[in-house]
Amino acid sequence: MIRPLLTSLLLALALPALAQAPQPAPVAKPRVQLMTSYGPVVIELEAQAVPQTVANFLKYVQDGFYAGTIFHRVIDGFMIQGGGFLESMAEKPTRAPIANEAPAGAKAGLKNLRGTISMARTNDPHSAMAQFFINLVDNPRLDNRDLTEAGYGYCVFGRVVSGMDAVDRIGKVKTEWRRGMGDIPQFPVRLKEATVLPAP
């Protein structure tokens, strides 16, 4: 009878200590500020869910690649796309394409919802380089469904946490359709610079 009683007493003494054990602090998500001609936009990045995609984007940011680029494709009610062209409409040279992490992002719950940022690409699922787009509305048809070319989806790697009003204003600019390019703003929508913000 003594041993079970002693065990119960020890457990009773240990429970408060277990309850008060410090929990690990959540890992801070990197944030990047895009300074556009319509105001600042702050993006929070999902580095744990899609690490290669975030590392690729951060490398372009840290290299100053996005300074002086434009949002070259704007479709109201859909998305705004930028990060690859200069105001002259010359395309900037980039590094090699990256693997599409959309399946991993989907497993982590990332979807092409309003305010999320995703990698732009061609029909080849693994062709994303530097260009990105910000969703103006929920776009479930862009999400990962399977590993086929049509179902691979577009990799979500972050979300707007500040400045969605600037994104919406960009989405309303007047555009003209140009063969091979799509809907181009009639007047340049500039991405003046992109900077990594200090960890909160």
Order of alpha helices (4+ residues) and beta strands (2+ residues): alpha-beta-beta-alpha-beta-beta-alpha-beta-beta-beta-alpha-beta-beta-beta
